[in-house]
Amino acid sequence: MDPNVLNLIQGAAGAGGGDPVYVEEVFSTDLFTGTGSAQTIDNGIDLDGEGGMVWFKSRTTGGSSFNNHSVVDTERVDSSGRGKSIYPNLNSAQYSPEGTANITTSFNSNGYTTGTNENNATNTQTLASWTFRKAPGFFDIVEWTGNSTAGREIPHNLGSVPGMIFVKCVSNSGHWAVYHKDLTSAEYLLRLNDNYDEWADSAMWDSTAPTSTVFTVGADPDVNYTNYTYVAYIFAHDDQSFGDDEDESIIKCGTYTGNSSADFEVDLGWEPQYIMFKSIDGDYNWSMFDSMRGIVSGGDENYLYPNLNVSEYTAERISLTPNGFIVDASAGVLINNNGDDYIYMAIRRGPMKTPEAGTEVFAVEYISTPTSGTTKFTTNFPVDMSWANVPSQGTIGWIQDRLRGYPKYGLHATQDNYQIMRTHDNYGESTFQPNNPFFLAADKTSITYGNGINNGDNLSFAFGRAPGFFDVVAYAGTGSYGTVPHNLGAIPYLIIVKNRSAAYNWYVQSYDLGKDTWLQLNNAEAKAGNGSLFDSTLPTDSVFSVANMSGNNASGNDYIAYLFGKLPGVCEIGTYEGTGQNGGTTDLDFGFSPRFLLIKNADTNNYSWALFDSATGMSSSVGKYIRPNQSYDYASGYTGANAIIDNITDGVRILDGNSGSELNQSGDTHLYLAIA
């Protein structure tokens, strides 16, 4: 049977049913450092069974033949299954050395294994890779042998009309031909290996737009010369067949017009994690951005040029929003030359799948007097927010998040009083230096302590964004009553907001405490009984409300918000009523044993927040915890008759604590956040 016909049959069968597909199953950005030897990259993507493509680029070195962009795929392998390389920045034929010098030596059920090729194995060289798995509605790969016949139709298995297509001759030299749905017409093209603007050439696509089953090539040697071999990488546009209900898209190809007079937002309907840009009016380079290398809210971005073999640059300005991305008016010609039209391809941020266990999205680590040097805190998920403490030094609360950009954090106003999440009044943002105690590594699965933390205990938390559990939103204040969109996908039962531009408190909205109240994370005050901060409105599964207050919505100020949802088996948020001393106890059944527990008396002033964790120990025999709104060492000595907390099956027991309890004041409402 003709392979193209067989592919169509298999693709139609795959698109017709089966389990839902999520973006994290078909796309991944992976950052790693070369060792000079082979490495196995586990990103959870089944390349062996489903097929796909991996694109590599060195980030730190450029300008030599060993630093080209390199692309391999499961359709073009040697006799041992090793990937044959082609180079997006060059017009040369594919490279296929026999042996371990290939870019990849195997495609696996959960990622790939690299070879020893200089492009991705040079010792200490930092690299990025982007994995695209074949899936209807997202991505497909097609090979064919040319016949020089104009109007030839090439079948594909995308199952929808392509938004973008890359074509490369792999048997001979030839330019990369690029189709995009928003070029002037199907007569036009771009070159991936050049910076040229669009131009018309009817011999390329035969002036024919692709369909959901075929795309058309002309007789140009770059796409269809007799006996030459070609490969096409085919990207979908807005195919809404993903997610739990199989009604969401994960990739969009679109266009916008540059505007150097004002910032503007491109609405995708979701937050992206990867964007490729190209001006179609000017001879400007292609550019690639992704959130793992850094797309910073209010700062410069890390990007690469697909058409050049140079190292990574840091400049330009875009920001991610829950619904798309903002192009800054000050961005350069690469993405925003006034009046020029730009095309883009954007891929949705994951995960889309709701987590089933706390270990998928939360990690805690305790290190007692770590040795000097660098210590990695490793998780099994991409870290979106990190929260670190050095309580024995009175250093409680370094916070970083991926949206604000590694390695930014909040800086406390008082030099000798460092609080959790820098929770006392905050003077904007600063930058972690290598000798500070904690920072989020660029590696998506590692949090790294820098030098100089060997003077005391270190306690660190890592959070991953996921539906129903946790979300992070960076937004700009407007000074007007309104709403801020989010991607939690559920009602946020706890929201923590911080002004990033000026010295204001950390404000907390609790769904359970009601629409007209709020707390402050950085002090021990009881809830405030007015709705002036959150517009007397409870959040919904798509937005939260803000008033015209400087604490969360001053015009010209930037903000960061952390949103937590109730998710059975993963996260529980609620309240309980204190029973007082002299034997009173309260059992809190979460349905799991918590690894993180934050409690606050909401009714009475001067009762601090209390933070317990499983790494330090959460029981009557340990008897210590952190007060996030204070800077001193662990609160300790709460054992025996003074014990205030203990373990029970699937929860905790709040005890009376004869010396006085911050957790069990009689008749008072106490707020809690528990994570499995």
N, C-alpha and C positions, 0 to 999 in steps of 0.2 A: 504494500500500500504506500502511496505517496506520503512522505513524512509530514508534509504540510496538512494533508487531509487528516492524518492520524492525530496531529496536534489539535486540529479543530474539534475533532470528536472528543478527545480527552478534555479539552478546555470547556466544551459545552457541558460535559458530565460534571466537571468540578464546579461550574457556576450554578448548577441546577439544584444543589442541596448541600447537606452536610452541616457541620458545626459553624457557628459564627466565626468570622475572621476579624482580628484586631490589628491595629497598626504595629504594635510591638511584636507581632508574629511575622511581619513582612519587611520591616525596615529597622535598621539600627546604625547609630553612629558609635564607633569604638575608637578609643584613644589608647595608644600603647607606646612603649619605648623599645626600640630595637636592641637586641642582645648579641647579634652576630650569629644566632642560632635560630632554629625553627621555634615558633610559638603557636599554641592552640588558643584561638580567640573564641570564647563561649559567649555568644550573644542570644542564644535561644532560638535562632532562626534555622529552619530545616532546609538547608541547601542541597543536601544529599537526596532527599526524597522529593522535594518540590522544584528544585532548580532555582537559579538566580544569578546575580552579578555582584561583584565586590569591586569597589573603586578605592584605590590607595593614594595617599600623598604624604610625603615628608613635610612636617610643619616648620622645622627649625633650620633646615639647610636647603639651599637652592642654587641654581646656576650651573650644575654639572649634569652629565648624562645619567647619573644615578639618582636624580631627584625629579624625574618626570612623574606626572600623574600616571598611574597604571590601572588598567581595568582587566579583570578576568571574569569568566563566566562558566557555568556548568555545561554549556553547549560546545565550548571550544577547549578541549582537554587533550593531553597527549596520551600515549598508550597506557600510562600508569595513573591517569586521572588527574594529572597536574595541570593547573590553569595556564593557558597561553595568553601572554600580555599584549595589549594594545594601549597606545598612549594618547589620551585626549588632547594633549598639547602638541602632538606631532602628526605628520601625515604618513609615517612609515608603516610597513606591514607588521603583522603580529610577530612577536618574539617567542620562540618555543624551545628553550634549551632543555635537553634531556638531563634529568637529575634534580637534585634539591635546589638548584639555582633558580627554579621557577618562583614566581610571586607567591603562589599557593601550591602546596603539595597534596592537599585533599580538601574536599568540600564535605562537611559533616552534617549530622542531623541537628546539631545545635551551634553551628557556626562554620569555622574553617581553620585550617592549619597553614601557617606561612612556610615559605621556603627560606633560602638563605640569599635571595637576590638582594643586591645592594639597595634597591628601591624601598625595601621594607624591613631589612634586617641589620643595617649598619649599627654597630654598637653605640648606645646612648642617643641615637637619633629618635626624636619624638615624631609619631605618625598618627594619622587619622585614617579611618576606613569607613565607608558607607556601604551597607549591605542591603540589596534590593532583592527580595524573594519574588519569584513569579507567582502571581495571583490574579485571577480575573478582576477587573475593576481597578487594578493598581499598576501592574508591571508585567511585561512579556519580553521574550527574546526570540528572534527569528533569524535563521540562516538561509541563504540561497546562493545559487550559482548564476552569474549573469548571462544574458543572451543578447544584449544590445537591442532589444525590442522595446520601442517606446509604448507606453500604456500598459506595461506588464503589471498585473495585480499580484501582490504578495499577501497570502493569508496570514492572519495572526489570531491569537487566542485571548486577546484582552477582554473580549465580551462587551466592549463599549467603544465609542469613538475616541481615538487617541487625542490627547492634548498636546503631546510633544513626542518627537521621534528623533533619535540619533542613528545615523547610518554610517558605517565604516567598511571600506574594503580591507579585508584582513590578509589576503593573499599577495597583494601588491600595494605599493604606495598610493595614497589618495587622500583627499581631504575628508574630514568629518562633515557630513551634510546634516543640517538640523531643520526639521519642520516644527512649527509651533502654530497652534490654531489661531493666534492673534497677530500673525504677520499680515501684511496687507491683503494677501490672497494666497491660494494654494500654488501660485506661480513663484512665490518668493521663498527664500531660504536664508539661513545663517550658516556659518562655519564654526564648529566648536573649537577648532585649533587655531582660529584667527580672531582678531578683534573687529572685523569688518561689520558695518551695519548691514541691514537686509538688502538683498537685491533680487531682481527677477531673473529666472532662468527656467524656461518651460521644459528643458531637457531633464530637469531634476525630478519633479513630482508629476510630470506630464500635466501640470496645471489642474490637478485633480485632488480634491480633499479626501482624506481617508474615511473609511466607514467603520462600523463595529466589527467587521469581519476581514477587511483587506485594507492595505494602503497601496498606492500606485507609484511606480517609478518610471522615469523616462529612459533615455539611452545614454545618459552621461556616464562616463567611466567611473565617477565617484559613487554611482549607485547601481550600475547594471551593464558592465562590459563583459563580452563573451568570455566564458570560462574563468572569470575572476570570482572569488568567493567573498561574500558580504555578511555582515551581521547588523541587525537592527535592535536597538533598545527602545521599547515602546512604553510610554508613560500615559496613564489614564488621566481623565479630568472629571472630577465631581461625580464619580460613580457612587451612588448612595446605597451600597450593599454591605457595609461593614458595621461592626458593633453588635451589642446584644440583640437588638431587633432588626439587624441587617438593613438599616435605613439611614446610615451615616456615611459620609465620604471621608477619605483620608488623604487625598491628593487633589490639588487644583493647579491648573495652568491658566494664567491670566495676564492682564496688562494694566498699566496705569501711566499717567502723564506726569512728568516731573514738575515740581513747583518749589522754587527756591525762596518763595515769599512766606510760606507758612507750613508747619507740620501737617501731614495728612495721613489718614488711616486707610489701609486696604482691608476690606472686610472679606474674610474667608469663611466666617461662620464657626471657626475654631482657632485655637492657638497653634501656630506652626512650631516645628522643631528644626526644620531644614528649609532653606530658600536658596534657589539659584536665580541670578538676575542677568539680563543683557539689554543694553540700549539697542533699539533697532533703527535709531536715527543717527547715531554717532559711532565713530570707530573707537569705542571704549571696550576694555576687557570684560570678559565674563567674570562673575564673582559667585562664590559659594559661602554661605553662612550656616551655622548650626548652633543649637543651644548648648551642646556639650562643650564645644570650644569656647563658646561665650557670645550670646547676644544680650547686651547689657542695657538695662533700662536707665537711660540718662548718661551713658558713657560710650566709649569707642568699642567697636566690635572686632573680633578676630575673623579674618576672611582669607580665602585663597582664590587665586586666579586659575580657572580650569584650563585656560589656553597658554599658560606659562609655567615653567619649572622653577619658579622662584619660591622662597620661603613665605611663611604666613605673615600677613600684614595686620596691623591694628590701627584702624581708622574708621571712617564712615559712621553713620549713626542711624540705627533703626531700633525700635523697641517692640517687644511682643505684647500683645493684649489678649484677653480671653477670646476675642473674635477675629484676630488677624495680626497685623503689624503696622506700626507707625513709621513712616519715613520722615526723618528730621529735615527741616528746611535747610539746615547747614550741611547736610550730606553732600558729598562731591559728585562729580559727573558719572562715577561708576554706577550709582543708583538713583541720582536725582539731578540731572541737568535740566534747567528750566525749559519746559516746553517739549522736551524729548519724550518719545514713547518708549516704555520698557516692557519686556516680557519677563515672566517669572514662572517658576515651578515651585510649589510649596507642599510640604508633607506635614501632616498633623502630628502634634505632640501626643505621646502616650504616657502611661498606659491607658487603654480604653476599657480594659477588663477590670471588673470590681475585685479587689483582693479578697481572699478567703482566710488569710492568716496574718497576724500582726508582723510576723517575720518577713513578709513580702514587702513591707513598707516602713518598718520602724526597727531601729537597732540602738542598743545602749552598750557602752563600753566603760569600764572602770580600770584605770591603771594606777597602781600605787607606786609613787616615786619612780617614774620611768627613767631609764638611762638617757644620757645625752645622745644627741643625734636625731634621726627622723624615725618616727613610729607611725605605721599606717594602721588606721582603723578601717577594716574592710567590711563591706556590706555585700548583699547579693541583689541589690537594686540600685538604680541611679539615685543619688542623693540630691534632693532639691532644697533642703534646709538643714543646717547643722547648728547645734546648740551646745556649747562647751563650757565647762566650769573647772576652775582650780580653787575649790573652796578652802583648802588649807592655807592658801595665800590671800584669802578674801577676794579672789577674782572669780566672780560668779556671773557668767552670762555673756559669752561671745556668741553672736549669731551671724550667720551668713546664709545667703540663699542664691540660687542660681540666677534668678531673674535680675537681682541687683548686680550680679557679676562677681565672680571670684576675683580678688579676695576682699570684698567690701564688708563692713560691719558698722553697727552703731557705736558711737563713742560717748561715754558718760561725761557729764558736765563737770563733775568734781574729780579731780585728779586722783584722789586717794580712796575713791568709793566706786569700784567697778561692780556693776550689777548684772544679774542674769539678763541676757539679751540686751545688755546695757540699758537696763530698764529705768534708771533714774533719768531725769531730763537729759535730752540727747542733742548733741551738737552735730547734726548731720552725719556724714559718712567719712570714713578714713580708709586707709589701706593697710592690710596686714603686712608686716615685715617678716622675713624668714625666722626671726628669733621670737616671735610672739607664739602664744601657746597652742594655737589651733587654727587650721585653715582647711578649706575644702579643696581637695586636689582636683586638677582638671580631669584626671581619670574618673570615669563615671562611677566606679565601684569602690573608690578609696577616699577616705578622709585622712588627712595627714597632719600629724603634729610636727611642728618645726622644732628647731633646737631651743634649749632654754626652758623646757618645761619640767626639768628633772628636780625641781625644788618642792614638789608637793603632789598630792593626789590629783588625778585628772579624771573627770567624769564627763562623758560626751554622749549626745543623742543625735541620731540621724533620722530624718523624715523624708519619705518619698511621696510625691503627689500621686493621687490615685482617686478614681471615682468613689464618692461616698465617704472617704477617709480624710483627705487633706488637700488643700489647694493654696496657692500663693498668687496674689494679685498685686501688681505694681500699677499705680494710677496717679494721675495728676489732679490736684484739687481745682475746683471751679469757683468756689465761693458762693455757690447756689445750691439750693436743695435739689437732690436728685438721687440716682441709683448708680451703683458700680456693678458691672457684670462679673460673674465668676464661672469657673468650670468644675465646681465640686460635683455637680450632677445630683445634688441632694441639698436639703436644707442645712445650712451651717448652724450648728447649735452652740458654737463658740467662735467668736471672731476677735482677733487681736490686731489692732491697727497702730502704726507708728508714723508720725511725721518725720520724713527723712531730711527735710530742708531746714528745720528750725527746732528750738528746744521746747518740746511739749511731751506730756506724759504718754505712756503706752495705755491705750484705751481698750477695754474688753466689753464686748456685747455678748450676753448670754440669752439664748432663746428661752430657757427655762425660767429665768428671773423676770422676763417680761419686756415689753416694748419700750417702757419709759425709764429703764435703769441701765447703768453701766458701772463697771469697776475700773480700777487702774492697776495694771500689773506691777508697777514700780513703787507702790506704797500700800500701806495696811488699812486704808480707809474702807469703810463699808460702801455698799452700792449707793450711787447717787440717784435720787428719786425724781429725775426729770428726763424728758426725752429730747433735750436740745441737741444731743450729739448725733444720734442715729434716727432723727426725724420721727420719733415715736412710732417706728415701723419695724416689725420683725422681718428678718431676711427670708427670701424664698429660695427655691432650688436653682435660680438663675441670677439673682441680684441681691445686694444688700444696700440699705439706704444710708445716706449721709445728709447732714444739715449744712449750714454755712459756717461751721465752727473751725477754728484753726487746728484743733486737735486731729481732725480727720478730713478737712475739705477746704482749706484756705486756697484762694486763687494764687496760682503760681508756685505752690508748694507741691513737692512729690511725697508719695505715701507708699507704704508696703503693708499688706494685710495678709494674715495667716488664718485660714478657715478650717475648722474641724467639724466633721459630721459624725452622727451616730451610725455605726456600722457593726451589726451583730458579729461577735467573734473577733472583732478587730479593735473597735473603739466605742466606748460608752461615755456619755456626757449626761449629767443630771444633777439633782439636788437631794439632800436629805436634811432632816430636822435633828438637831443635837438633843441628846438626852441628859447631858450634864454629868457631874461627878457622882461619887458615892455609888458606884456599881453600874451606872448606865452604859449600855453598849448599843452599837448600831451595826448590823451586818449589811454590807453592800455586795450584792450578787451581780457581777458583770457578765457571767457566763464564761469567764476565763480568769486565769491568774495574771494580774497586771504586771507589766515590766516598767510602767511609767504611771504615776498617779499624782495629779496636781489638785490641791484642795484649797478653798478659800471660804472663810466665814463672810457671808454677804451682808449681815445685819448689824454687826458691832464693829466699831472702829478699833484699831490697834491690834487686830489679829492678823498676823502675817499670812501670806501664801505659804503653803507647805508642799514641797516636792519630794516624793519618794521614788526609788527606783530599785529594780531587782538586782542590778549589778552591785550596788552598795549593800543592799539587804533591806527587805521590807518586812520586818517582824518585830515582835516584842523583845526578842533577844538582842537585836541589833540596836534599835532605839535611837537612830539618828536620821536626819533629813536636812534638806536645804530650804532656807527661806528665800525665795527668789527676789523679794524686794529689799533684802539686806545684803551687806557685803561681807559679813563675818563667816567664820568657819561653820561646818555642820552644826546644826542644833543637835545635841547629843545628851545621853544620860536618861533617855526615856525608856527605861527598862523596869522590870519588876513592877512595883506598885505604881511607878510613874509611867508605865507603858501607855502609848496612845494609839497603837495600831498593831494588828497581827494578821497572819494569813488565815484564810478559810478556803474551803474548796470553791473555786471559781470566783474569788473575790477577796475582800478584806473585811476585818472587823475593826470598827472604831471603838477604842476603849476609853475609860473615863479619865485616866491620867491624874493621879492625886495631886500633882504639883501644878495643875492647871493645864487645860488642853485648848490648843488653837483649833482643834478639829471637832469639838463636841460640846460647844456652849449650849446650855439648855434652852430649847425653844427657838434657837437661831437657825436660819436656813444656810446650809453650806453647799457650795458649788464644787463639782468634781469633774475632772477629765482623766479617764483611764484608758491606757493603750495596752493591748496584749503583746 
